[in-house]
Amino acid sequence: MRLAALADERNSLAMHEAEDWDPGPRVLVIAEELNATIGQLVNYWAEARGKGDPKRSPAVSALADLLFMGRSAKANVLAIAQMLTARAIGGPEARENFGVRCLARYTANNWKMLVPEAPMPRASRTLGRWQVVIGGQATETQVAYLTASEARELACPRSPETSQVNGLSNPAGDFLTLRQAVEIGVVPWKLDAAKKRLQRRVGQVPDARGKSGNADLYARTDLARWAGNWVKAGSTDDRNLDVS
């Protein structure tokens, strides 16, 4: 919803600027598992909607707005779904905004629904073998196929004091979840107290550098600096206090 508002603001400003006006940095919206996501958003809004609120989920409407008007504001959507039905993307009109469509291990039903204007080639069982369809023309393409460890090595953030990080969620590595930092003593507080300090921005709070599942990952050096600065600034009683 914030990005849809940003795109709307950029498009409004563009009406008063020169043709070559740059609205700002490009924003890429990666919408994964849309079949599940749209259903969850619709169900959430059905329960949360109050009297006078719109019937349609504002998040679903915002996604549609980005698809319709985001490109001109340098906000682009990359949608990923098992089967991109009209319901899974917010309507048939929204789905028509995708100029590039990539299909892999597709069924005849999927092909006919997404790219009926292109003849359907035989689906390949080769991992990473896609059909990229632009303007009704299908081109067979081999994309990078990576193991989980290779993908992690490419995607993980860099520590400010080390080279590329390996073993992203390993307690012996450079990046730790808050729970791991508590368990091995990088920070001196109990987990609940550490979470409250993070939420309330107490001390030199570290920024999250990545994810391990649903948990944020922090650089070990950032966590140690946070704990060390707090210890230096506070008394023993302060350090043991459970912030509530």
C-alpha positions in Angstrom: 0.0 0.0 0.0 2.9 2.4 0.7 4.5 1.6 -2.7 1.2 2.2 -4.4 1.0 5.6 -2.7 4.6 6.3 -3.8 3.8 5.4 -7.4 0.7 7.6 -7.3 2.7 10.5 -5.9 5.4 10.1 -8.6 2.9 10.0 -11.4 1.2 13.1 -10.0 4.5 15.0 -9.9 5.4 13.9 -13.4 2.4 15.9 -14.8 4.3 19.0 -13.9 7.8 18.0 -14.9 9.7 17.7 -18.2 9.4 14.5 -20.3 12.8 13.2 -19.2 12.1 13.8 -15.5 13.5 11.0 -13.3 11.0 10.1 -10.5 13.6 8.4 -8.4 15.1 5.0 -7.8 13.4 2.0 -9.4 11.5 -0.2 -7.0 11.1 -3.9 -7.7 8.2 -5.6 -6.0 8.7 -9.4 -5.8 5.3 -11.0 -5.1 5.9 -14.7 -4.2 3.3 -17.4 -3.9 0.4 -15.2 -5.1 -2.1 -18.1 -5.1 -1.7 -18.3 -1.3 -1.0 -14.6 -0.7 -4.1 -13.1 -2.3 -6.3 -15.7 -0.5 -4.8 -14.8 2.8 -5.2 -11.0 2.2 -8.9 -11.5 1.2 -9.6 -13.6 4.3 -7.8 -11.2 6.6 -9.7 -8.2 5.2 -13.1 -10.1 5.6 -12.4 -10.4 9.3 -10.7 -7.1 9.9 -13.0 -4.9 7.8 -14.9 -2.3 9.8 -18.1 -0.5 9.1 -17.6 1.9 6.3 -14.4 0.2 5.0 -14.2 -0.8 1.4 -15.3 -4.3 0.6 -12.1 -5.1 -1.4 -8.8 -5.6 0.5 -6.8 -2.3 0.2 -3.6 -4.5 -0.2 -5.2 -6.2 -3.2 -6.3 -2.9 -4.7 -2.8 -1.5 -4.1 -1.2 -4.4 -6.0 -3.6 -3.8 -8.9 -2.7 -0.1 -8.9 1.0 -0.9 -9.1 0.3 -3.2 -12.0 -1.7 -0.6 -13.9 0.3 2.5 -13.2 3.5 1.5 -11.5 5.8 1.2 -14.6 5.6 4.9 -15.4 6.7 5.6 -11.8 9.6 3.1 -12.0 7.8 0.6 -9.7 7.8 -2.9 -11.4 6.1 -6.1 -10.2 7.6 -9.5 -10.5 4.8 -12.0 -9.8 5.3 -15.7 -9.0 2.5 -18.2 -8.8 1.8 -21.9 -9.3 -1.1 -20.8 -11.6 -1.7 -17.2 -12.2 -5.4 -17.1 -12.4 -7.3 -13.8 -12.5 -8.3 -14.4 -8.8 -4.6 -14.9 -7.8 -3.6 -11.5 -9.2 -6.6 -9.4 -8.4 -8.6 -9.6 -11.7 -8.2 -10.4 -15.4 -7.4 -6.7 -16.1 -4.5 -6.7 -13.6 -3.0 -9.9 -15.2 -3.0 -8.3 -18.6 -0.3 -5.9 -17.5 2.5 -8.5 -17.6 4.5 -7.9 -20.7 6.9 -10.7 -20.1 5.7 -14.2 -19.0 8.0 -17.0 -18.0 6.6 -20.6 -17.8 8.3 -23.8 -16.6 6.8 -27.3 -16.3 3.5 -25.8 -17.5 0.3 -27.7 -18.3 -1.8 -27.1 -21.3 -4.4 -25.3 -19.2 -1.7 -23.0 -17.8 -0.3 -22.2 -21.2 -3.8 -21.5 -22.8 -4.7 -19.2 -19.9 -1.5 -17.2 -19.8 -0.2 -17.1 -23.4 -3.0 -18.4 -25.7 -1.6 -16.3 -28.6 1.7 -18.3 -28.7 1.9 -22.0 -30.0 2.7 -24.2 -27.0 6.0 -26.1 -27.2 6.5 -29.3 -25.3 7.2 -28.8 -21.7 10.8 -29.7 -20.7 11.7 -31.7 -17.6 15.2 -30.1 -17.5 15.6 -28.1 -14.4 15.7 -24.4 -15.1 14.4 -24.7 -18.7 11.8 -22.0 -19.2 9.7 -20.6 -22.0 10.0 -16.8 -22.0 7.0 -15.3 -23.9 7.1 -11.7 -25.2 4.6 -10.4 -27.7 3.3 -13.8 -28.5 6.8 -15.2 -29.2 8.0 -18.0 -27.0 11.8 -18.4 -26.6 13.2 -21.5 -24.8 15.7 -20.3 -22.1 18.0 -22.0 -19.6 18.1 -20.0 -16.4 20.6 -20.3 -13.6 19.9 -23.5 -11.6 21.5 -23.2 -8.2 21.7 -25.5 -5.2 20.4 -24.1 -1.9 24.0 -23.5 -0.7 25.0 -21.7 -3.9 21.9 -19.5 -3.8 22.5 -18.7 -0.1 26.2 -17.8 -0.9 25.0 -15.4 -3.6 22.1 -13.9 -1.7 23.5 -13.4 1.8 24.6 -10.0 2.9 28.2 -9.0 3.5 29.6 -8.5 7.0 31.3 -5.0 7.3 34.5 -6.7 8.5 34.7 -10.0 6.5 34.4 -11.2 3.0 31.4 -13.1 1.7 29.5 -14.8 4.5 29.0 -18.6 4.6 26.9 -20.6 7.0 24.3 -17.8 7.3 22.4 -19.2 10.3 25.2 -21.1 11.9 25.8 -19.8 15.5 29.6 -20.0 14.8 29.2 -17.7 11.8 29.2 -13.9 11.3 25.4 -13.7 11.3 23.0 -14.7 14.1 19.4 -14.6 15.0 18.6 -12.8 18.3 17.8 -16.2 19.9 21.2 -17.6 18.8 23.0 -14.5 20.1 21.3 -14.9 23.5 22.0 -18.7 23.7 25.7 -18.3 23.0 26.2 -15.2 25.1 26.9 -12.5 22.5 24.2 -10.4 24.2 23.9 -10.6 28.0 20.1 -10.4 28.3 17.3 -12.9 28.2 15.5 -13.3 24.9 12.3 -11.4 25.9 14.4 -8.5 27.3 16.6 -8.4 24.2 13.5 -8.2 22.0 12.1 -5.4 24.0 15.3 -3.5 23.8 15.2 -3.9 20.0 11.6 -2.8 19.8 12.2 0.3 21.9 15.6 1.1 20.2 17.5 1.0 23.5 21.2 1.7 22.9 23.1 1.3 19.6 20.5 -1.1 18.2 21.8 -3.3 15.2 20.0 -3.3 11.9 18.8 -6.6 10.5 21.1 -7.9 7.7 19.0 -10.7 6.4 16.6 -13.5 7.3 16.8 -17.1 8.6 13.2 -18.4 8.0 11.0 -15.7 9.7 13.8 -14.6 12.1 15.9 -11.5 11.4 19.7 -12.0 11.2 22.2 -9.6 12.7 25.9 -9.2 12.2 27.8 -10.7 15.2 29.9 -7.5 15.4 26.8 -5.3 15.5 25.3 -7.4 18.3 28.5 -7.3 20.3 28.8 -3.5 19.8 25.2 -3.1 21.0 25.7 -5.2 24.1 29.1 -3.7 24.9 27.9 -0.1 24.6 25.0 -0.8 26.8 27.1 -2.6 29.4 29.5 0.4 29.5 26.7 2.9 29.8 24.6 1.1 32.4 25.1 -0.3 35.9 24.9 -4.0 36.7 21.3 -3.5 37.9 20.5 -1.9 34.5 21.9 -4.8 32.6 19.9 -7.4 34.4 16.7 -5.4 34.3 13.9 -7.0 32.2 12.5 -4.0 30.3 8.8 -4.1 30.4 
